[in-house]
Amino acid sequence: MDIKNINDIRKKVKTVKIGNILIGSDNPISVQSMTNTDTRDIKSTAEQIKSLENAGVDIVRLAVLDMDAAKAIKEIKKQTKVPLIADIHFDHNLALESMKSGIDALRLNPGNIKNKEKVKEVIKEAKDRNLTIRVGVNGGSLDRSIYKEVTAENMVKSAAEHIKLMEDLDFTNIKVSLKSSDIKTTIEANMLFRENFNYPIHLGVTEAGTLRSSLIKSTSALSFLIMQGIGDTIRYSITGDPLEEVMAGKMLLKFLGLRKEPSIEIISCPTCGRCQVNVEEVASFIEKHVQNIKKNITIAIMGCVVNGPGEARHADFGVAGTADGNFIFFEKNNEPIKVSRDNIIDFLTKKIEEF
């Protein structure tokens, strides 16, 4: 089977802008996350956004619960750099106030702002400010007075209704997301939308669960769609630290060959009965240590010397456990050397810094 270059099959959709980020067509797929702080707590929210910036996030979304949260955006913007999206539900006034506070884009859910005249008011203000609006359709929040079942077809119909409202007002700075907690529905909805519309798509599986569950569910859906040329921004929805969302998104794009900036890749074996060292401890520590280091290095951490160095021959350097519980350090073009288990983390940390 011929697996085509993903960039060659991405559909040339409309390009929209969020802050300084261009989205759609040939522009890179962006990684998005969302704060889990109280947006009204300016200090905590700004600090979390800065940590996401350091991890490499491209866009951050904020929950706007009330007017205090909408007004807090102005100060949060002063303390942070990445583009921010206001997540609006139920009250159109929160969207209007967020725009006054300098938000870079809006996310509206067409299922929970019932008054179309109020939605029009938001659209007109966004048009005047040349902002982008994401039509965020979630399977769980479809308007049940109209759509009795959560199906891919109904999700796309809901998005289409809101898009028409925008287009009738000559507003086309539109991005769309169609998310379900069900992988199959998410895939079908996004494929159906792409067949019929020319707007950029934000990909994600909503309510995907804790880290393990989300990594499996989200990667299943996102990688499939991206390899079909579908998707312009992505988010891993993870119950817990949003830093994990950023790392997962960046790693997925890197493994698919779509993220080119320098980053460190960790290769580690699953271990077996031959293993006499704690591979998980070493690999986990190094992975956290290097997450913000901008270098192109592949590091292997293997459980034994039977085939560890051979399996990791494309790594720049690495270690393999020995029968006595210590490590052999191997590096391209150099003779292997032995390193004690007590010194292995410090030894690898120094090697990374020197590389």
N, C-alpha and C positions, 0 to 999 in steps of 0.2 A: 504494500500500500504506500502511495506517495503522500506523505504528510507535507502539505504546502506551508510556506512561510506565512505566519499569521498576519503580518503587516500587509502582505500582498492580497489577502482576501477580505480585509476589513472594508466594509461598505463606506463609501464616501458620503457621510451624512453631514448635516448642517453643523458648522462650528459655532460654539457658544463660548462665552468667557465668564469665568468666576474669579474676580480679582485679577491676578496676573497669570492665571492658568487658562490655557486654551484647551477646549474639550471637543472631541469629535474628529472624524476623518483620519488624517495622518498624524495628528498630535498624540503624544504618548498617553497610554492608559494611566489615569491618576489613582492614587491610593487615598481613600477617605476614611476618617474615623469620626467618632462622636464623643464629646465629653460626658462623663457621668457625675460631674460635680453639680452643685446648685448654681445655675448661671448668675443668680443674684449675689453669690459669694465671689466677688470680682477677683480677689487674691488667689483663691484656690483654683478657680477656672482658668485664669491666666497662667498659673504655674503648670497646670496639666497640659494646656495647649503648648507651652514651651517645651515640655518633655516630649510631646508628640512631634513637634518640629524637629527636635534633636534626633528623633528616631527616623525621620525622613517622610513624615506625612505630607501630602500635597494640599488637602482641604480638610477642614474640621467643621462639624455641625454642632450647633448648640440648641438645647431645648429651651424654648421661650414659654415659660409657664404663665407669666403675668406681666403687667406693665413694668414692674421693678426689674424683671429679667430683661425685658426689651431695652430699657434705658441703660442697663449695665453694659450692654454691648459697646457703647461709645468708649468707655474706659478700657474694656477688654481689648478693643481694637488698638488702642494706643500702646498696649504692653506686649502685643504679639505681632507676628509677621505673616502667617499663612492666611489665605482667604477663609472667611467664616460664612457659614450658611445658617440662617435662622429656621428652626423647625417649628412650624406653626400648626396648631390644631384648634378647631372650634371658633376662635375669635379672630376675625379679620383685622381688628384694631391692633393686635399684637404684631401683625405683619407691617402695618403702616408705621408703627412706632419703631420697629426694628430697622426699617429703611431710613428713618430719620436719624437713627443712631449710627448709620454707616455700614450696615451689614452688606456683604458682597453678593449674596444670593438668598433666595427663599426656597423652602420646601413646603409645599401645600399638599394636603391629602384631600382629594376631591370627594371623599366619602363623608367628611364630617364638617364641612362648611356649607350649610344647606342653602343659604340665601345667595342666589347667583348675582344679585346686584352688588352685594358686599364683596364678592369675589372679583367682580368687574372693577370695583374701586381699587383693589390691590393691584390688579393687572395694569391698570392705567398708570398708577404711581410707579410701578416697576418699569414700565415702558419709558416714562419720563426720565428715569434714572439710568436707563439702559442696563438693567439688571437681568439676570437669568432666574427663571422659576423652574424648580423641579416638580413635576407632577408625580407625587409619590403614592402609587397604588399598592396597598398591602391587602393580601387576601383576607386577613382577619377584620379589616375595617371597611370592606365594601358596603355600600349603602344597601342594606337588606330590604328596604322598601322597594327597591328596583331589581336587585340581583339576589335571587333566592339561594344560589349555590356559588361556591368559590370554584370557578373554573378559569382556565386560561382565557377562554373566549370572553367571559364576563369581565375579567380584569382589563383586557384590552379595550372592551367597550367603554368601561369607566374612564380609562385614560383618554380615549377618543372624544368622549363627551366634553372633557375639560379642555382638551386641545382645541376643539372647535370653538369653544367660548373664547379662548385666547386669540385664535386666528381671526375670528370675527371682529376683534378689536385691533387687528393688524399687529398682533404681538407674536413673535416667533422665536424669541430667546428662550427656548424650551428644552429642558432635559427631562427624561422620563425614567421612573423605576417601577418595575413590576415584581414584587417580592411576595413569596409565600413561604411558610415554614416547611412546605412539601417540595422536595427537589424536582420532581417530575412536573408539577404545576408551574414552578418558577421557570424551568427550561422552556416548556411549551409556550408560556405567556410571552417570554422575551423573543422567541423565534417567530411567533405570530406577529408581534408588534413590528419586528424588523422587516417582515415581508410587506407591511402595509404603510409604514411611516419612515420618515427620513430625519428623525431627530436623534440626538445622542442618547445613549442608555447608560444609566447607573445600575450596576449589577450587585446583587446580594441575596442571601437567603435570610429572611427575617426570623427573629426568635429562634436562632439556630442552636442555642443552648450554651453550655459551658465549653471550656477550651477544647476538649477532646471531641465532643459532639459537633461543635461548630467547624473545627478544622476538617472533619470528614464531610459533613453536609455541604459546607460552603465550597470547599475545593471541588467536590463532585460536580456541583452546578456551574461554578465559575469557570473552571478549566474547560469543561465541555463547551460552554457558550463562547469563551474567548477563542477556542480553537476552530469555531465556526465563523470567526471574524466578527462576533457580536460583543459589544461592551466597550465603554469609553471611560468610565470610572468604576471603581470597585470598593466594596467594604465587606470585611469579615465581621459579622455581628456576633460578639462573644460576651457572655455573661462574665464580667470581671474587668481586669485592667485593660483599658483601651490601647495601651502600648502593644499588647499581644495582637490586636487587630492590625496595627501598622506593620509589625514584623511579618505576620502571615501574608498580608497583601504584597509586601515587597518581595518576599521569598517566592510566592507564586509567580509573580511577573518575571523574576530573575530566572526561575527554573524553566519558564516558557520562552526564555530568550528575549523578553520584552523590556527588561530593565538593565540599563547599561552602566549606570554610575558605579564607581568602585564599591565593593562590599566583600565581606569575608564569608566564605562558605565552609561549613563544618560537615565533614563526612565521618560518620561513626557507625560501627557495626552493631547488630542487635544483641550480641554476646551469645555464648553457648557454654556448655559444660567445661570447655577448655579454658575459659576465661578466669584468671586469678587476680584481676584488678577491677577497680570500680570505674568502668568506662562512663557510666551515666553521670557520676559526680564530676569527672574531669570535663566531659563534653558540655554538660549544662553550665558549669562555671565559665568555660571559655566562650560559649555562645553568648552569655550575658555580658561578658567583659568586652566582646568585640562588636556589639550591635551598633555602636555609633562610630566605629573606626572606618574611615574611607580608604581602604586599600583592597586591591584585588589579590586575595590570597585564598588558596584552598588548603585546609588543614584536615588531616585524617587522624582520628582517634580510634584505634582498633584494639580488640580484646586480646589477640594472641599473635604470635609470630609465625604460625603455620602458613597463613596466606594473607595476613594483614597488610604487610608492606606491598605485596604483589597486587592486591585488590585496590590499594590506594596509590598506585604508581603515578597517577595523573595529579596527585596532590603536590603542593610546593614543599611541604614537609609534614611530618606527623609522628605519632608514637604508636607502638604496639606493646601490649602487655607480655610479660615473660612468665615462665612457670613459677618463679620464686616471688611473684607479686610486684616486681619492679617493671621498668619500661625500657624498650629500645627506641631511641630517637633516630629517625631516618629523614634524609633530605637529599634532594636531587644533586647528583655529582659529588656527594660526600659519603664517607664511610659512616655506617651506623655507630652510635655510641650508647652506652647504658646510662640511664637516669633513675635515681631512686624514687620510690613512690612518694616520699616525703617532700621531694623537691619538684615534682613534675609540673604542678600548676605554675609555680614561680618561673620555672625553666621555660615553659611554653609562652607565658606572658611576656617574658623578656625577648624571646625569639620573634613574637608578633611585633613588638615595638621596634625591633632592629630591622625588620624585613623591608 
